[in-house]
Amino acid sequence: MKTTTTNSLVHQDIQQFLASSRKMLIDGKWTESASGKTFQTVNPATGKVLGHVAEGAQEDIHRAVQAARQAFDTGPWRRLSPSDRGKCMWRLADLIESHTEQLAQLESLDNGKPVTVARVADVPLAADLFRYMAGWATKIEGHTIPLSVPYTPNTRYLAYTLREPVGVVGQIIPWNFPLLMAAWKLGPALATGCTIVLKPAEQTPLSALFLGELICEAGFPDGVVNIVPGYGETAGAALAAHPHVDKVAFTGSTEVGRHIVQAATGNLKKVSLELGGKSPNLVFNDANLEAGIPGVASAIFFNHGQCCCAGSRLYVEKGIFDQVVSGVAEEAKNIKVGPGMDPTTQMGPLVSDEQQRRVLGYLESGFTEGAEAVTGGHRVGESGYFVEPTVLVNTQPTMKVVQEEIFGPVVCAVPFTDVEEVLQQANDNIYGLAAAVWTEDINKAHRIAAELKSGSVWVNCYNIFDAALPFGGYKQSGWGREMGHDALELYTEVKAVCVKT
């Protein structure tokens, strides 16, 4: 098959990977879709076809769930010692690390992000997540509980709890951090002994499929991890509704999250959701602006603004508003926008034509309602899905650009005069995923952090992620927490055992 990846910078392994249609992984075997259909994945820097991928649908999901069900019910995975499960995950982490360049290039080609960023962030964080969760495999513990049963006062009991894997898990991941989101989902599920059907985003299926090859190489038993690419309304919907799936985990938009919840009601499967955000970034007069200005710029422009926790609402105390806005605008102007494979690129394209049209539509809406762009506000070039880093001012709280998640490199800057005012504005949103506070007053920082209705609050920093740090949202930003010890609760059931002695 011809591809558009003739660039000499593309690793030979990746050229070979893209040279034929990619199949789906079911029960340890690479197989075509039941229908024989494939779909295109596109290079967002050029708008040209990058490769073809098997198009999974209901029958493929059913086959994958059956494989996962058998692997869980009768297979060796959950019966392996916790140490052996951890070792298998550690081998996978080592393989990810040894294929850093290949995975970084796939992320850049398929998603658009700068390969330089994928090398130092996406791939290392994915490997670290598997290592962190591998350590938890041997530390999933129950408790002994002293009983005082009032109606059997002279009887002794040994009571204890077991924490057991929930079973077959359906996992649906987004396109903004394809490899990393696969790791966030797979890591805790594997550590607890679950088996998995993973549905990558149709826009960015390639790194998940490459990861599938590494999973096979690492020696995971057949059926433990199944990977079925396809569209959300077919493969994703079938996975969320499947009666033999015990739990579904989804990362994506709040709108789709509601559909996931509805689909899960058939067998009342467990659901965890990491959804949208419209995160407030609060800058006070006493902030260190030398660090704060580039910090708040990175908060919105990192990953092209295609980040659920992007600091897209910038609230700046009035005394420094003009200075901060001009500084952030200058940072935006100096960002080099270009193809992700260009080693000098700092911001790549948006992921798709649809996403570019969405972001440009929000900008048009904002301008129509009276917002003004200090910088940016337009498409870049005639090919590819590029949008200028944009700073908007003169917005109103009711504007769509202020209330709704744009998921692009667009920040709305708003002045404020007192703490209560800014807290009210910051919390006046359906989302509650993340927030940040910039101040040199540590007492103020702690007080503001306590009042913000957000699952994560960064102080004098932004976008700090670690495998040990739980991540998730308040309100319509989701249910549950990923990463850290909290993630294990998403994939386990607690059983109480009471023995008369």
Salt bridges, closest charged atoms under 4 A:
ASP13 OD2 - HIS11 ND1 3.84
ASP60 OD1 - ARG63 NH2 2.63
ASP73 OD2 - ARG69 NE 3.08
ASP94 OD1 - ARG131 NH2 2.75
GLU97 OE1 - ARG131 NH2 3.20
GLU101 OE1 - ARG119 NE 2.62
ASP122 OD2 - LYS113 NZ 2.53
GLU164 OE1 - LYS495 NZ 3.23
GLU202 OE1 - LYS199 NZ 3.16
GLU213 OE2 - ARG22 NH2 2.85
ASP246 OD2 - ARG69 NH1 2.95
ASP286 OD2 - LYS444 NZ 3.49
ASP342 OD2 - LYS336 NZ 3.75
ASP353 OD2 - ARG357 NE 2.84
GLU388 OE1 - HIS378 ND1 3.30
GLU420 OE2 - ARG447 NH1 3.92
GLU482 OE2 - LYS185 NZ 2.72
GLU493 OE1 - LYS270 NZ 3.60
